[in-house]
């Protein structure tokens, strides 16, 4: 008598929610400036957060134009939480972010030299969420941290302070190559992690996987490419 085949149950994949630290709001034209204060964000946009001085203001602002900027700071570049697109230096932000990313990727390459590509954290987290009893959280963390490339980065960060550290949250993007990392960093500098359009639609990546973040950046970049110069943008830290 032949063996009865064992029934195999496939656990459905579970995607962890995307990490949203900064959200960009496209402010409807009819909304007054008084409605853009931090304590009004939840009421007007359903967003709980604080204004974030993320954007660069144009270096050629007239005195009267400074009143249109939100939380404008002194300096060059002058950071602000937002304002009309025509008064923001988005091109400067893109260029600077891309150049900075190129330098960071050179450092990354030296730090991880000789190690194989690592499996990004979201893969382990997805496996844990799909079956927490079979694959507990502590096991997921241990498996991720035991990878030689992750250990190389953690060792570098342990011996380094401040801006010289390498973000493990960006590991998958780093591993995509220098140009991909530069483009990702430049677009993220302007688009943040999520965006709410002037019509109230929310754009956000489906998960922290690089493919989902690229999809979001594609959508956001198309919006910015066609945006009205008078459209106001606001950056919010969640």
N, C-alpha and C positions, 0 to 999 in steps of 0.2 A: 504494500500500500504506500503510495507516494506521500511525501510530506505536505502538510497543509501550509501554503505560503503565509508568512507572517504579514499581517496588515501594517503598512507603514503610514503613519499619520504625519503629514507635513504641517509644521507650525507656520501660520501665515506671518509674513514679514511685517514688522512694526517700525515705522519711521519715527524717530524722536522729533519733537517740535524744534523748529529753527530757533537759534539763540538770537534774540532781537535786543540789541543794546542801544541803538540809535535809530530813530524814526524821523523821516523827512515829511513834513506836511506842506502840501500845496494849498495856500490860503485862498478861499473864495474872495472875489473882489469886493463883495458887499460887506464882508466882515470887518468891523472897525478895529483899529490898532489896540484899543482897550480890551478887546476880547482875546488878545494874544499873550496875556500874562500867564505865568505858570499855573496859578490856581484856577484858571479858566479852561485849561486844556482838556480836562476830563469832561467838563460840561459841553464844550463845543465840538470836540473831536473824539471823545471816548478814550482819551490817552492820558494815563497817569505818569507824569514825568516832570522834568525840569528843563528849562531852556538851555541849550548847549551851544557855546561859542565855537562853532565848527567851520562856518563859511569864512572866506576871505572877502572883505569889502574891497570895492574898486579903489585903486590908489589915486584916483582923480575925482574924488567926491567934492562937490561944492558944499558950502556950509549948510545951505537949505536942504540938501539931499541927505545929510547926516541924520536929519529928523525922521527919515523914512526907514532907517536901519533899526534893527531890534537888538538890544543889548550890545551895542557897538563898543569895542575896546580900543584903547590907544595902541600904537605900534605899527610896524611895517613887516609883514602884512598886518592889517587891522582885522582882528577876528570879530565875528558877530554871530548871533543866533539865526539871523536871517534878514530878509528884505527883498525888494524887487530884483528879479534875475538880472536886469540890465545894470544894476549897481553892485553885482557880485562878480568877483574874479574867479569864475568856475574853471576857465582854461588854466589859470595859474595854479589852482588847486590840483588839477589833473596832472600837470607837468611835474609839480613838486612831489606829489605822492608817488608817481611812477619812478622818479629819480631816487627817492628814498628807498623804495621797494627794491630797486636794483642793487643798492648797497647792502641792504639786509640779506638779499639772496646770495650775494657773494660770501657773506659771513656764514650763512646757513650751509653753503656748499663746503666750506672749510670745516665746520663743526661736525658734519655728518659724513665726511669723507671716509670711504671704506665700509660703510654700512649699507645694507639693503633697504629698499623702500619699505616703510612701515604701513601696516593697516591702520587707517584713521580710526579715531575713537568712536565715531558714530556707528561703525559696523558692530563693535562690541556692545554698545548701548542698545542697538536694535535687537541683537540676539538676546540680551537680558530682558528687554521689555516684552519680547515674544514669549518667553518662558522663564519668569523670575525664579521659580522653584528649581528648575533644571540647571539654570545658569545664573546664579546669584550675582548681585552687584559687586561684591568683593572679588569674586573670580574674574569678572569682566575687567575691573580696574587692574588686577594683578597681571592678567594676560596682556593688556595694553602696555603697561609699564615695563614688562619684561622684554620688550622688543629692543634690540641693540640700538636702533636709530633713535627711539624715544629716550633711551637711557643716555645717549650721547648729548641730546638736547637738554635733558634735565641736568646733566652734569655741568654743561656750559652755563645754564641759568643759575645753578647753585653758586657758581664762582663769579657771577656777573650781576651788576645792579643797573636798574634804570633802563634806558633805551637800548642797551646792548643785549638785552634778553631776546630770545626767539620764542614767539608765541606758538605753543603746541596746538592751539585752536586753529591755526592756519597751516598745519602740517600737510594736509592733502593738497593745498594750493601751492605751497613751496615745492612739493614733489612733482608738480605739473611742469616745472621749468621756470627759468628766469623771466621770459617774456610774459608767460601766462600770469605769473605772480605780480609783475609790474602792472599789467592791464587790470587785473582784479583789484589791486590796491588803489589804482587811480580812479576806477569807476566807483568803488566803495566809498572813497573820500567824499564824493558828491552825493551818491544815492543812499548812503547809510545801509542799514540792514533791512529796512522796510520803508514803504512810502504810502501815503494817503493822498489820492488825487483831489483836485478841487471839487470834483463831483462826489467825493466821499468813498470812492472805491479803494480798497486796500491791496497793494502789491507787496508780496513777501515770499521768500523762498519756502518751499514745502518742508525742508529739513536742513540740517547743517551739512549735508553732502554737497560736495563741490558742484556736481551737475545741477542741483536745485538752486544753488546760489548763482550760478552762471545764468540760469533761466531768468531769475529775478533781475539780474543786472542787465540782461538783454532788454527786458521789458522797460526797466527804468531809463535806460539809455535812449531808447526810442522816444520815450515821453520827453526827456530833456532836449532831444534834438529838435523837437517841434514845439517847444514851450514858448508861450508869449513872453516877450521881454518884460512886460509889466506884471507878470505873475509873481506873487510873493512866495518865498520859500521860508520854512522855519524848521530848525533842527531841534529835536527833543531827545534828551537822554532818559531812558526808561529805568 
